[in-house]
Amino acid sequence: MSENAFKNNSNALIPAFACPGSDLNAYISSVHQFPLLSLEREKELASRLQKNQDLEAARELILSHLRVVVSISRQYLNYGLSQGDLIQEGNIGLMKAVKRFDPSRGVRLFSFAIHWIKAEINEFVLKNWKIVKIATTKAQRKLFFNLRGLKNKLGADTNLNHDEAQTIADTLNVTRDEVFEMNNRFVCTDAPLEGMSNSTGPIDFLTSENSDPALLVADNQESSYEVNLLRSAIHNLDERSKIIISERWLKNEEGRKSKTLKELANELGISAERVRQLESDALRNLKKILKKKLNH
């Protein structure tokens, strides 16, 4: 089935009552009425879609995962954009994922779809958030979507120091000046944007992912899938790089504190600068390996 076929049948795939409109609370409530699919049912529907281009099968796959789009959309509320618009863009990503989903690869649809959902929302945010009107280069996009997460992993304060900025620059293949520039934009805008998600109604708490055991399982499985994928890729690194990546990037996943460059330098008998260089090289190699695995 072509991409155009999906677009032309989008109204059939997502009925009017399950589309975000003026009443977002009603929409969030409605999508939580669609049950999550068992593994067997998901495989059956995906097979029907692949073999027979069955739109009814596609529709059921999409409806059962609309709640996942709602959950992901909440991660973008601090950018000051309408959650309804974020959800609509995420739904487009979900439809693209369903079109491409192959259950024989051993991955559940929600794990596969999350990358497509986020890609569509990311594009929408970049096009519409005034702060990043000029974030048109690949480097600026990487900075925009990864800076906050990397700062958290480094334990960095609001204002980055030179070493922290350099580590982020090496990780993302950008210049230190670009890191400082993007960080300054975030610092200038975080305060007024922090409260923009306070308009959520009571229905958000009643139907949030935290009160939905089925979605919690999905989120945990997705996280487990990504961590396992990373661990698999790490096996391709040399022993010293494995230690650095594990101690710097995987400790947080296990609930333990990551080690500093200085701590690792003392353990490995090398300089902190050398640890940083090895970390940067290892992260670049991991990205190449993970890209191949995800596109396989």
C-alpha positions in Angstrom: 0.0 0.0 0.0 1.4 3.4 -1.0 1.9 6.3 1.4 -0.8 8.2 -0.5 -3.2 5.4 0.1 -2.7 5.9 3.8 -3.1 9.7 3.5 -6.2 9.4 1.3 -7.8 7.0 3.8 -6.7 8.8 7.0 -10.4 9.7 7.8 -11.2 6.0 7.7 -8.2 5.0 9.7 -8.8 7.6 12.5 -12.5 8.3 12.9 -13.7 11.9 13.7 -14.5 11.1 17.3 -10.9 10.0 17.8 -9.2 13.1 16.4 -8.0 15.9 18.7 -10.2 18.9 18.2 -11.5 21.7 20.4 -12.2 19.3 23.3 -8.8 17.7 24.0 -10.0 16.1 27.3 -12.7 14.3 25.4 -10.2 13.1 22.8 -7.8 11.8 25.5 -10.6 10.0 27.2 -11.8 8.4 23.9 -8.4 7.1 22.9 -8.0 5.3 26.2 -11.2 3.3 25.4 -9.3 1.4 22.7 -7.6 -1.6 24.3 -3.9 -2.4 23.7 -3.4 -5.5 21.6 -2.0 -8.8 22.6 1.2 -9.9 20.8 -0.8 -12.5 18.8 -3.5 -10.1 17.7 -0.9 -7.5 16.7 0.9 -10.1 14.5 -2.4 -11.2 13.0 -3.4 -7.6 12.0 0.1 -6.7 10.8 0.1 -9.9 8.6 -3.3 -9.0 7.1 -2.1 -5.5 6.4 1.1 -6.8 4.7 -0.5 -9.5 2.7 -3.9 -8.1 1.8 -3.4 -4.3 2.3 -6.3 -4.6 4.8 -7.4 -1.1 5.9 -9.5 -2.5 8.7 -6.4 -4.2 10.2 -4.4 -0.9 9.8 -7.2 1.0 11.5 -7.2 -1.4 14.6 -3.4 -1.2 14.8 -3.6 2.6 14.8 -6.5 3.1 17.2 -4.9 0.8 19.8 -1.8 3.0 19.8 -3.3 6.5 19.8 -2.7 6.6 23.6 1.0 6.2 23.0 1.0 9.4 20.8 -0.8 11.2 23.6 1.9 10.1 26.1 4.7 11.2 23.8 3.1 14.5 23.1 3.3 15.4 26.8 7.1 15.4 26.5 6.9 18.5 24.2 4.5 20.7 26.2 7.2 23.0 27.4 7.8 24.2 23.9 4.5 26.2 24.2 2.7 24.5 21.3 -0.9 23.1 21.3 -1.0 19.6 22.5 -3.8 18.9 20.0 -1.5 19.9 17.2 1.4 17.8 18.6 -1.0 14.8 18.7 -2.1 15.3 15.2 1.5 15.3 14.0 2.3 12.3 16.1 -0.7 10.5 14.6 0.8 11.0 11.2 4.0 9.4 12.4 2.0 6.5 13.8 0.3 5.9 10.5 3.7 5.9 8.8 5.0 3.4 11.3 2.0 1.1 10.8 2.6 1.2 7.1 6.2 0.0 7.6 5.8 -2.3 10.5 7.2 -5.8 10.1 6.4 -8.1 13.1 8.9 -10.7 11.9 11.7 -8.5 13.2 10.7 -9.4 16.8 9.8 -5.8 17.9 6.4 -4.7 19.1 4.6 -1.9 17.2 4.9 0.6 20.0 8.7 0.3 20.1 8.9 0.6 16.3 6.4 3.5 16.1 7.9 5.7 18.8 10.7 6.8 16.4 8.3 7.7 13.7 6.0 9.5 16.1 8.8 11.6 17.6 10.2 12.3 14.1 6.9 13.9 13.0 6.5 15.9 16.2 10.2 17.0 16.1 9.7 18.4 12.6 6.5 20.2 13.7 8.2 21.8 16.7 11.2 22.9 14.6 8.8 24.6 12.1 6.7 26.3 14.7 8.6 27.1 17.8 9.8 30.7 17.4 13.1 30.1 19.3 14.3 27.7 16.6 13.1 29.3 13.5 16.8 29.4 12.5 17.5 25.8 13.6 17.6 24.6 10.0 20.9 22.8 9.9 21.4 19.2 11.0 23.7 20.2 13.8 21.2 22.7 15.2 18.4 20.1 15.1 20.6 17.7 17.1 21.4 20.4 19.6 17.8 21.4 20.0 16.5 17.9 20.8 19.5 16.5 22.7 20.9 19.4 24.7 18.7 19.1 27.8 19.2 15.3 28.0 22.9 15.5 27.7 23.1 18.3 30.3 21.2 16.0 32.7 23.5 13.1 32.1 26.5 15.3 32.7 24.9 16.8 35.8 25.5 20.3 34.3 24.0 23.4 35.8 21.8 25.9 33.8 25.0 27.6 32.6 27.5 25.2 31.0 31.2 25.4 31.7 33.7 25.0 28.9 34.4 21.3 29.6 30.7 20.4 29.7 30.1 22.3 26.5 33.0 20.6 24.8 31.8 17.2 25.8 28.4 17.9 24.3 29.9 19.4 21.2 32.0 16.3 20.6 29.1 14.0 21.3 26.9 15.7 18.7 29.6 16.7 16.2 29.0 20.4 16.6 31.2 23.3 17.8 31.4 24.5 21.3 30.1 27.9 20.3 27.0 26.3 18.8 26.4 24.5 22.1 26.7 27.7 24.1 24.4 29.6 21.7 21.6 27.0 21.9 22.0 26.7 25.6 21.6 30.5 25.9 18.3 30.3 24.0 17.0 27.6 26.3 18.1 29.6 29.4 16.3 32.7 28.1 13.1 30.9 27.4 12.8 28.1 30.0 11.2 30.3 32.7 8.2 31.5 30.7 7.6 28.2 29.1 7.7 26.0 32.2 4.2 26.9 33.2 2.6 26.4 29.8 1.5 22.8 30.5 -0.5 23.9 33.6 -3.7 24.1 31.5 -4.3 20.4 31.5 -7.6 19.4 32.9 -8.6 16.8 35.5 -9.1 14.2 32.7 -5.4 14.2 32.1 -4.7 12.8 35.5 -7.5 10.2 35.3 -6.2 8.9 32.0 -2.5 9.6 32.2 0.0 6.9 31.4 0.8 6.7 35.1 -2.7 5.3 35.8 -2.7 2.9 32.9 -0.8 -0.4 33.7 -1.0 -1.6 30.1 0.8 1.5 28.9 3.3 1.4 31.7 4.3 -2.1 30.6 4.6 -0.8 27.0 6.8 2.1 28.2 9.0 -0.2 30.2 9.3 -2.7 27.3 10.2 0.2 25.0 12.9 1.4 27.3 14.2 -2.1 27.8 14.3 -2.6 24.0 16.4 0.6 23.5 18.8 -0.2 26.4 19.3 -3.8 25.1 19.9 -2.4 21.7 22.6 -0.1 23.1 24.2 -2.9 25.1 24.3 -5.0 22.0 26.1 -2.2 20.1 28.6 -1.7 22.9 29.9 -5.2 22.4 31.5 -3.9 19.2 33.7 -1.5 21.1 37.2 -2.1 22.6 37.4 -2.9 26.3 38.5 0.6 27.4 35.7 2.3 25.4 33.2 -0.2 26.8 34.1 0.8 30.4 33.9 4.5 29.6 30.5 4.2 28.0 29.1 1.9 30.6 30.3 4.0 33.5 29.2 7.3 31.9 26.0 6.5 30.1 24.5 3.3 31.4 24.7 3.9 35.2 21.6 6.1 35.1 19.6 3.4 33.5 20.5 1.1 36.4 19.7 3.8 39.0 23.4 4.4 39.9 25.4 7.7 39.6 27.6 8.1 36.5 31.3 8.6 37.0 33.0 11.8 36.2 35.8 12.1 33.6 38.3 12.6 36.4 37.2 9.5 38.3 37.6 7.4 35.1 40.9 9.0 34.3 42.2 7.9 37.7 40.9 4.3 37.3 42.3 3.9 33.8 45.6 5.7 34.4 45.1 8.3 31.7 44.2 12.0 31.5 40.6 13.3 31.8 41.0 14.8 28.3 42.0 11.4 26.9 38.9 9.9 28.6 36.8 12.6 26.9 38.3 11.9 23.5 37.7 8.1 23.9 34.2 8.8 25.0 33.6 11.0 22.0 35.0 8.4 19.5 33.0 5.6 21.1 29.7 7.6 20.9 30.3 8.3 17.2 30.9 4.6 16.6 27.9 3.6 18.6 25.7 6.0 16.5 26.9 4.3 13.3 26.2 0.8 14.7 22.8 1.7 16.1 21.8 3.4 12.8 22.6 0.2 11.0 20.6 -1.9 13.5 17.6 0.3 13.4 17.5 0.4 9.6 18.2 -3.3 9.2 
